[in-house]
């Protein structure tokens, strides 16, 4: 019973640590599409970055309003 509980706790700890490590790699970027419309996205590797990386979405939104005043979508 104790071995089973320790095994379950070990698996849960591994899953939590793995998911936090995966989420930590993604940053917020301001990107443009082919129609020059700006977006704020949370990705690991952006294709057309205009600004970034940012740790917080609010910082990316602020940069979006500065860099892309026209045709902006969130």
C-alpha positions in Angstrom: 0.0 0.0 0.0 2.8 2.4 0.9 4.7 1.6 -2.3 1.6 2.2 -4.4 1.0 5.6 -2.7 4.6 6.7 -3.2 4.5 5.6 -6.9 1.3 7.6 -7.4 2.8 10.7 -5.7 5.9 10.3 -7.8 4.0 10.2 -11.0 1.9 13.2 -10.0 5.0 15.2 -9.1 6.6 14.3 -12.5 3.4 15.4 -14.4 3.2 18.7 -12.5 6.9 19.6 -13.0 6.8 18.6 -16.7 3.7 20.7 -17.4 5.2 23.7 -15.7 8.5 23.3 -17.6 6.6 23.2 -20.9 4.5 26.3 -20.1 7.6 28.2 -19.0 9.0 28.0 -22.5 6.1 29.9 -24.2 6.4 33.7 -24.2 4.0 36.3 -25.5 4.8 37.8 -28.9 3.2 40.4 -31.2 3.0 38.9 -34.7 1.7 40.0 -38.1 -0.1 37.9 -40.6 0.1 38.2 -44.4 -2.6 41.0 -44.3 -0.5 43.0 -41.9 -3.0 42.4 -39.0 -1.3 42.3 -35.6 -2.1 39.6 -33.0 -0.9 38.8 -29.5 0.0 35.1 -29.3 1.7 32.8 -26.7 4.0 30.6 -28.7 7.5 29.0 -28.3 8.7 30.0 -31.8 6.9 32.9 -33.6 6.9 33.1 -37.4 6.6 36.8 -38.0 7.4 38.6 -34.7 6.9 42.3 -34.5 7.8 42.6 -30.8 8.6 40.3 -28.0 9.2 38.1 -26.1 7.2 39.2 -23.2 6.5 37.4 -19.9 3.0 38.9 -19.5 0.2 39.3 -21.9 -0.5 42.9 -20.7 3.0 43.9 -21.8 2.5 42.4 -25.2 -0.9 44.2 -25.6 0.9 47.5 -24.8 3.5 46.8 -27.4 0.9 45.9 -29.9 -0.8 49.3 -29.5 2.5 51.0 -30.0 3.8 49.0 -33.0 0.5 48.3 -34.8 -1.9 51.2 -34.3 -4.1 50.1 -37.4 -5.9 46.9 -38.2 -5.3 45.3 -34.8 -7.1 42.2 -33.6 -6.5 40.2 -30.4 
